[in-house]
Amino acid sequence: MTTQALLDAVAGGVRVVDLGRRLTVGMPQSPNHPAYWHAHPRRHGDMVRADGGSAANDMISMGTHVGTHIDALSHVSQDGRMHDGLGMIELGVHTIEPMVRRGVLLDVPATLGVDRLDAGQEITVADLEATVSRQGTAIGAGDVVLVRSGWGQHFDSGDGDTFRGLSTGVPGVSTAGATWLAEKGVHAVGADTIAFEMLSPGAGHGLLPAHRVLLVENGIYIVETMALEELAQDAIHEFVFVLSPLPLFGATGSPVRPLAVVGA
């Protein structure tokens, strides 16, 4: 496709669905990472120029796995080894190229006839296959696949304890589902939950087998804490997926604001 064809498509009208969460102090997050904090060290009126102008500025601090974020391949190791035996520099988030790819939403609750999945519920391979069949959205190599559980509704409602699910669990794929996705040759995956995969009640983040399968064994990026309700509400199952992480040298992850782009 030529650049002009792309410009014509944009000029013809597109709809952009924001898949990222707003960053706010106190938002629900994994307890394993430094919390988001924002302050104004300089406020309007602290310094006033001769012409009456004034400026404010900001300071933020946060872990790189807080809010909507992407996991670099350096985020997880297994038995002391990261993906392909490489190191933090070779696999850091600065090595993730900007993504403009075909995106697919797998709306599992819609397939199962529920509003959202239960705490600690595993999304099985049968669930994923049934969703692909119902939607008619076959997954191709290089795609970005987003798995909706409906659990993001708890983030929307401000119920941070339930969203984290440390005692109750969180729905998601486990080893089998992650292996199924990897066998499709996907480039990246994402979900509306705090850790992408199923968390058993009371287990917290003690075991993350899907991270091992995806990051370490197959070199597939993971995007977590996504906002997927708008896509589901309007049955948008296929779209252009756009994401670019911050090039934080050597970092294991980055905050992101992923977008789904469709025709207007």
Buried (B, 14 or more C-beta within 10 A) or exposed (E): EEEEEEEEBEEEEEEEBEBBBEBEEEBBBBEEBEBBEEEEEEEEEEEEEEEEEEEEEEEEEBBBBBBBBBBBBBBBBBEEEBBEEBEBEEBBBBBBEEBBBBBBBBBBBBBBEEEBBBBBBBBBBEBBEBBBEEBEBEBEEEBBBBBBBBBBBBBEEEEBEBBBBBEBBBBBBBBBBBBBBBEBEBBBBBBBBBBBBBBBEEBBBEBBBBBBBBBBBBBBBBBBBBBBBEBBEEEBBBBBBBBBBBEBEBBBBBBBBBBBBBEE
